[in-house]
């Protein structure tokens, strides 16, 4: 599976579980080192306000599985680590 395929899969998962009428969906994810899921924050913007939403367990499991398919260096190379290096990510289990 290519990175493009993974991006499409992640987008499909997020858009399918987001609230109806959302104009923008924002997901922050931090996977646990022990391969037991992760910590997620799901936010959205609609025509009137910003808020959060909680997807079902299946969507979270599918999202976790898709994110885990990316190698750690991918997130460092694409500036998606909030300034942490790949060594810090591995040490913290991200």
Backbone torsions as a table, in degrees:
resi	resn	phi	psi	omega
1	UNK	NA	130.5	-179.9
2	UNK	-81.4	167.6	176.0
3	UNK	-60.3	-39.0	178.4
4	UNK	-60.1	-42.5	178.3
5	UNK	-62.7	-41.2	179.1
6	UNK	-65.3	-41.9	176.8
7	UNK	-59.8	-44.0	179.2
8	UNK	-62.2	-43.0	-179.7
9	UNK	-62.9	-45.7	178.9
10	UNK	-61.2	-44.7	178.6
11	UNK	-60.8	-43.0	179.9
12	UNK	-61.5	-43.3	179.7
13	UNK	-62.4	-50.4	-176.8
14	UNK	-64.4	-46.3	-178.4
15	UNK	-67.6	-30.3	-179.9
16	UNK	-73.9	-21.9	-178.2
17	UNK	-106.2	-3.7	-179.5
18	UNK	-75.9	161.5	-179.6
19	UNK	-66.3	146.6	176.9
20	UNK	-65.8	137.7	-179.9
21	UNK	88.8	-1.2	178.6
22	UNK	-69.2	136.6	178.3
23	UNK	-96.2	-24.2	179.8
24	UNK	-148.2	137.1	177.1
25	UNK	-118.1	134.0	-178.1
26	UNK	-125.8	126.8	179.5
27	UNK	-126.8	128.0	170.9
28	UNK	-111.2	132.2	-176.7
29	UNK	-133.3	139.6	173.2
30	UNK	-136.0	113.2	-178.1
31	UNK	-83.0	143.9	178.9
32	UNK	-77.1	149.1	-178.0
33	UNK	-66.3	-27.8	-174.7
34	UNK	-88.5	16.1	179.0
35	UNK	58.4	30.7	179.4
36	UNK	-112.8	50.0	177.6
37	UNK	92.2	-147.1	-177.5
38	UNK	-173.3	-174.0	178.1
39	UNK	-113.6	129.2	-175.5
40	UNK	-127.1	151.2	171.8
41	UNK	-131.3	121.6	-178.4
42	UNK	-114.8	116.4	179.3
43	UNK	-123.8	160.3	176.2
44	UNK	-149.6	158.9	173.2
45	UNK	-119.2	135.3	172.0
46	UNK	-119.7	-164.6	-176.1
47	UNK	-66.8	-21.8	-174.0
48	UNK	-116.8	-24.1	-172.9
49	UNK	-161.2	174.0	172.5
50	UNK	-110.2	144.2	179.4
51	UNK	-157.5	-174.3	178.8
52	UNK	-117.6	163.2	175.4
53	UNK	-142.7	159.5	-179.3
54	UNK	-122.3	108.5	178.9
55	UNK	-74.6	167.8	179.0
56	UNK	-75.0	166.4	-176.0
57	UNK	-60.5	-35.9	179.5
58	UNK	-62.5	-43.9	179.5
59	UNK	-63.4	-41.8	179.3
60	UNK	-65.1	-42.8	177.4
61	UNK	-62.1	-43.6	178.4
62	UNK	-64.8	-40.4	178.6
63	UNK	-64.4	-45.4	178.3
64	UNK	-58.4	-47.5	179.9
65	UNK	-59.8	-38.4	179.7
66	UNK	-70.3	-43.5	179.7
67	UNK	-64.3	-38.3	-179.1
68	UNK	-63.4	-18.8	-179.3
69	UNK	-76.5	-16.1	176.4
70	UNK	-80.6	136.1	173.7
71	UNK	-71.9	150.6	-177.6
72	UNK	-54.4	-41.6	-177.0
73	UNK	-61.1	-25.2	179.6
74	UNK	-60.2	-43.6	-177.7
75	UNK	-69.0	-34.8	177.5
76	UNK	-68.4	-48.1	-177.5
77	UNK	-63.5	-26.5	-177.9
78	UNK	-106.0	20.7	174.1
79	UNK	52.0	51.0	-178.3
80	UNK	-119.4	27.0	-172.6
81	UNK	-121.3	10.8	-177.9
82	UNK	54.5	39.4	175.4
83	UNK	84.8	-1.1	-179.6
84	UNK	-85.2	147.3	178.9
85	UNK	-82.7	170.1	178.3
86	UNK	-64.5	-32.1	177.5
87	UNK	-65.2	-45.1	178.1
88	UNK	-62.4	-38.4	179.7
89	UNK	-63.7	-43.8	-179.9
90	UNK	-67.2	-43.9	-179.6
91	UNK	-62.0	-36.1	-179.0
92	UNK	-91.7	-4.7	177.4
93	UNK	81.8	18.1	179.9
94	UNK	-79.7	NA	NA
